[in-house]
C-alpha cells in the first residue's frame, strides 16, 4: 500500500482524537458537566436526558468508531509493510 494511505490514517487519527476528547468533556457527569452550558441542562421528564445529550452520545459513538477504524487500519498497514520488507 502507498505511503499516503498511512499519512491519511495518521491525520484522521489526530483529528478524531481531538474531537473525541472534546466530545467526552462535553458529556454530563454527576455534577452537570459542560453539556449544560449548551442546552444539555434542560432534560425531558420521560427519558431523563435531553435531545442534545442523546445527539452528543451519538456523535461520540460515531467519532469513536472512526477513531478505532483508523487505529486498526494503521496497524494493518504497518503489518503489511513489515511483511513485504519495504
N, C-alpha and C positions, 0 to 999 in steps of 0.2 A: 504494500500500500504506500502511496506517496506521503511525503513528509508534511504536506499541507493539511492532511487529514488529522495528524497529531496536533498541529498548531490550532486547528479549528476546535478540536475537542478541549484543548487547554484553555482557550479563550472562553468557550462555553462553560467550562468548569469554574472559571474565575467569576464570570458573570452570575451564574446560578448560585455560587457560594455566597456572594454578596447579597443577592436577592433573598436567599433562604435565611440568612442571618437577620435581615431587616424584617421579613415576614414573621419570623419566630418572635422577635422582640415586640411586634405589634399585637401579639396574642394577649388575651386577658389572663392574668394569673389569678391568684387568690384575692389580691387587693384591687383589681380593676385593670391594671396594665395600661399600656399605651393605646390600645384599641378604643378605649373610652373617649380619648381625645378626638377621634374621627367619627363619632356617631355610634360606636360599638357599645356605649354605656346604656343605650335605650334597648331593653330586652323585651321580647314578646312574652306574654303570660303563658302561652301554651308550651313552647319548647324550652324556654329558659335561656335561649340565646337569640341574638338578633340576626337579621338577614346579613348585615355587614360581617358579623362573626362567622357565619356559615360560608360566605364567599371568601373570607380570609382563610378559612380552613381548606377550601377547595384550591385556592391559589397556592397555598403552602404545599399541599399534596402534589399538585401538578409540577411545581418547581423542584420538589424533592425527587420526583420520578425522573425528570430530565437530568438532574444532578447525578443520580445513581446511574443512569444510562451512559452519561459522559464518562464516569469513572470506569464502568465495565468496558466501554468501547476503547478507552485509553489503555486499559490493562490488556485487552485482546490485541490491540495494535502493537503494544510492546512485546507481547509473547510471539506474535508473528515475526517481528523484526529480529528477535533473539534466535528463533528457529531458522530463519532464512540466512543468518550470518552476515547481514548487512550492517 
